[in-house]
Amino acid sequence: MKQMNSKAILILNTGSPQTKEKKDVEWFIATMLSDPLVLSAPDWYRTILAKKIIAPLRASRAASHYDLIWDEANQASPLIYNTQCLAQELNAQSGLPVEIAMRYGMPEMLEILQRIQADKPRLLDLHVLPMFPQHAQSSYQTAVEELIKTHKKKYYSFKLKILKPFFKSSPYIKSLATSLKPYTDKAYDKLVFSFHSLPLDHVQTGKDKGFDFDYEYQIEETIRLLSEELDLDTDKNCLVYSSAIGRKWLKPSLDKTIKSLPRNGAKQIIVICPGFPADNLETLYDIDLRARKIFMNNGGQEFHFVPGLNSEPYWAKALLEMIGE
């Protein structure tokens, strides 16, 4: 019998605009880029850059991209809806209360923590599941630090038990293998592992702290362990980085690599995004729509996109295993 009054789960992710309208998209971009752990710059300059330059310039284009992938039936971004579905699946499997909160936007951390306290005044442990398998200061670190800071502002009966980056956790690797295997069981030329690009100074900061903070090392470990799990032909593996917004970011880039693959003999490819457990704008637009179009327009024949783990029952089971439930 689960101790219903003593434990609960909180899924933590980056967030999404509240709607696909330009004003909401602009607010989201400005808010995210105003975070010093995302955009490294002096405070005064970062604020001007985020709110007065980058967000206004990018909002219209980003809103048009959101329009293409928005979940109209549920009136939500795919990331928010997929996270809500995962919460329901975790609750169904564990019997524990499950909430979701975002680093930027809704549902807000403070509101959710206060709701948990009001609804469950005897709660002792809140298991926090940050949906970031690999450590980066602009994803895992900023979300976790903001949650801890928010938790310290008021009295709560419960402690935060925060899951560390799970890049080499067996349940995570096995979940990726389950999602990928139907594709690698068939003939293919290249298996493209796409991860979110980061500024090189962020990457170096992580390396200097050691393996627990080393983004590139953790990516390589995830790929290595997944390849071993499925006995993949590693000569067919290909690592790329998406969404770079400057020259001094991790490479090779997704777009350039995808464009070159067909002329180098890779006509049938599989693309998987292990860094994103929940599908979002980057996976559904940048990969499944734009990268697919680039590949097919440059001589590609088959482009297979592997959906995120989202709310798959085996993924929920894996997360519960990682927190000992």
N, C-alpha and C positions, 0 to 999 in steps of 0.2 A: 504494500500500500504506500503510495507516494505521500511525502509530507507536504501536503498542499499549502499549509500556512507558512512553511519555512523557506521555500525555494520558489524562484521565478526566473524567467529568461528574458533578456533584452537583446534584440538584434540591432546592430549598429551599422549604418552605412553612410555614404557621402551625402546623398540627397538628390533632389531633382527640382526643377521649377514646378510651382504649384499648378500652373496651366501651361499650354503651349503658346500663349500669347506673348508678343514681343516684350511687353513691360515686365512680365514675370520672369522671362528668360534673361532679360538684362539685369534684373535684380539678383538673380541667382549667380550669374557670371561675376557681377561686381562683388557680391558677398564672398564668394569662394576665393577670388583673386585678392581680396583685401586681407586674407589670412597670411600672416608673415611666414608660416610654414609652407605655404603654397607658392607665393611670389616673394622671392628674396630681394628686398629693396628697403631703403630708409622709409619709415612710416609715412612721412609727408608725400614722398614720391610715389610709393605704392598705392596710396589712396587716390591720388590724381590719375595714375596710370590705370587702375582698376575701374574706377567709377566714371571717369571723364573721357577716357580714350578707348581702352580695350572693350569694355562691356558695350558701350554704344555702337562701336564699329562691328562687333560680332553678333549682336542680338538678332538682327533680322535674318541673317543666314542660319544661325543656330535654331531660331524659331521655325524656319522652313524645314529644317532637318527633323526637329521634334514632331512636326506635323505629319511627317512620313511614317513615324514609328509609334505615334501616340496610341494608347489603348482607349479607343473611343467607347467601347462597351462598358468599361469600368471607370471612365473619366479620370484616368491617372496615367502617369508615365509608367513605362514597363518596369523600371527599377522599383518604384513604390509598390506597384501591384504584385510583382514577383516576390517582394519582401513580405507583403501582407499574406500571400499564399503560403510562403515558407513558415510564417508564424502560426498559421492555422494547422499546417502539417506537424510542426513540432508539438503543438498543444495536443493534437489528436494522438500522437505516439507516446507522449510522456505524461499527459494529464496535468502538466504544469502550466500556470499562467504565462503567456508570452506577449510581449509588447515590442514595438519597433520604434526607433528614434534615428534622426538624421543629424549629421554634423551641420549641414546648412539647410534651412527651410523646415518644412513640416514633415512629420511630427517633431516638435522641438524637444530637446533633451529635458529641460526644466519641467515643462508641462507633463511629460511622461513620468519622470521621477516622482513628481508630486502626486500624480494619479496612482502610481503603484503604492506609495505610502498611504494614501487615503483609503484605497481599496483593500490593502493587505497590511494593516498596522502591526501584525506579528511577524512579518517577513524578516528572515535572517540573512539570506544569501540571494543576491541577484547575479545570475550567471550572464555575463556580457559576451556576446558573439560578434566581434568586429569582422565584417565581411571582406577582409583583406588578407589573403593567404601569405603574401610577401610584405615585408616591412618597408614602408616609405614614409618620410616625414610628412608628405602632403596627403597621405591617406590614413594609414593606421595610426601614426603618431598624433596627428592633429585631432582625429576623432576621439581617441582614448584620453588624451590630455584634457580636452574640453569636457568630456564626460566626468572625469575625476574632479575637475575644477567646479563644475556645476553641482556635483554631489556634495562637495565640501561647504557650499554656501548655506545649506540648511541642514536641520537635523533629519536624519533618516534612520529607521531601525535596522536597515539592512546594509551589509557590506557588499562591495563590488568585487566579483570574482571574474576577472577579465581573461579571456582566452588569448594566448599569445599567437603571433603569426604561425600558421599551421602548414607552411610550405612543404614540409617533409613528413607530415602526419600520415600514418598509414590509412586511416579512414578517408582522408581527403584524396590521397593518391588513388585509392581503390574506387572512389566515386568518379574521379576523372576517367579512370580506365573503363568503368562501366559506360560512361557517356561516349567515349571515343571508339571503343571496340567495334561497334557496328560499321564504322567507316573504314577502319584500318583492316578489317577482315576482307575488304574488297581491294581491287587493284588501284594503286595511286602512285603518283610520281614524287610528290613532296608533301610533307606534313608541316604546315606552317604554324609555329607557336607565336601568337601575337600578344605582347604585353604593352601596357601603357608606358610611354617614354617619360623620362625624368630629366631635369637639368643635371648636367654633369657635376656641378658643385654639390647638389643634393646627394648624388650617388657617392661622391668621394667622402662626404661627411659620414655617411653610413659605413663605408669601408673602414674609415679610421676608428670607428667604435667597435668593430669586430663583426663576426659572422651573424650575430643576432640582429644586426641592423644593415647588413650588406645586401642590397636589393639584387644586384647582378648574381651574386653567389646563390641567393635563395631561388632565383629563377632557374639557374643552371641545375640546382638540386632537384627542383620540381620536375624539370624535363628529364633528368637522368633517372629518377625513380619511376616516373611514368613509363619511360622507355623500357626499363627493366621489367616493370609489372606486365607489360603487354608484349615483351620480347620484340620490340620494334627494330627495324633496320635504321640505325642512327644516321646512316649516310643520307637518308631521305629527310631527316629533320632539318628545319630551317627556322631560325629565330629572328623575329622582326619586332620593331617598336612602333606604336601608333600614337598619333596626336601630339607629336613634337611641335613646339611653337617657337623654336629658335635653333640656331646653328649648333650651339653648345648643349645639345641634348643627346640622349642615348640613340645610337644607330646600330644596324641599318633600319631605314624607314620602311614602314609597311607598303606605302604606295609605290616607291621606286622598285622594291623587291618584287612585288606582285606583278608589276608591269614587265619586268625582265624575265620572269620565270618561263613563259611560253617559248620565247626565242632561245632559251637555254635547255629546251627539251621537256620541261615540266608542264604538260598539258592538262593533267588531272591532279588537282590539289585538294587537301583538307585543311581547313583553318580552325584552330581552337584557341580560346582565350582563357587560360587557366587562372589568370589574375582577377577575373571577374566572375565570381560565383553566380551573380544575378545579371541577367541581360539588361542592357541600358543603351543609351545613345551611341556609345563608342562601339559596342558589339553589333547592334542592330542596324545602325546607319553606316558608320565608318567601315565595318567589316562586311556585313551581309549585303549591303546595298552598294556602297561606293567601291570598295575593293573588288567585289564581284564584277561590277561593271568594267573596271579597269582591266581586270584579268581577261574577261571574255572579249573585250574590244582589242586586245593585243595578242589574240591567237589562242587563248585558253579554250579548253573543251568542256571540262567539268570542274565546278567550284562547289565544294561541300563545306558548309558552315556547321560547326558543332555548337548547338545551343548551350547556354550556360546551365549550371546545375539547378538553378532556380528553386523550385519547390518539390523536386523529385523526392519520393519517399526514401530512397536509398541515401540521398544527401542529408535529409533531416535525421535519419538514423545515424549517419556518420557524425554529425554535429553533436548529437546526444552522447555518442560514444566518447567524443573528445572532451566533454565536460563531465564524464563519469555518470551519466544518467542511463 
